[in-house]
Amino acid sequence: MEIKKTELLTVAVMKAQYPEEGPPEIAFAGRSNVGKSSLLNLLAGKRHLAKVSGSPGKTRTINFYAINGDAFRIVDLPGYGYAKVARSVSAQWGDMIEAYLKNRTVLKKVALLADIRHEPSTQDRQMYDWLKYYGLDGLVVATKADKIPRGSRKKNLKVIRDKLAMADADVIIPVSVPQRTGVDALLDEIGSAL
């Protein structure tokens, strides 16, 4: 699969603002500062499609991107778990994510991003359990693979797999944005989900 054309379709904070259901959607979820925006920019082949920031917690909306002339959509969900955000705001993001995941019938898969350097957080485990409950699990993207020695990757991927209680058939893909690795495998998984 190849992404040739990407454009921002709409930005939403509530269901009434979502675009009409049509093409299938692949959503990306993960903690703040996990590298979601950088990964989306790499997938799209555009440097500034999703805003990348040095300070986490910048994605505060659900961003819908039309891919290849709206053949399918990528949905960028707000990052969760950022400690410096007020609890009330964090709860709103959680409600926003849950409303999208529960109500979007064209949603085919959610890629859960986890930092390969760290054990999944309680919130990562809750998100993965929630995705399992709704049949949207099975794809984890281990970001920042360039930040650890190549020899440590297998061990770190096993920790993520074990902590999330992933099934043997579930896929975990190590990705490095600076090295541009893992992207083809991720695009293949997206293609299979579609």
ABEGO torsion letter per residue (X at the ends): XBBABBBBABBBABAAABBBBBBBBBBBBEBBGAGAAAAAAAAAGBAAABBBBABBGABABBBBBBBGGGABBBBBBBBBGBAABBAAAAAAAAAAAAAAAAABAABABBBBBBBAABBBBAAAAAAAAAAAAAGABGBBBBBGAAABBAAAAAAAAAAAAAAAGBBAABBBBBBBAAAGBGAAAAAAAAAAAX
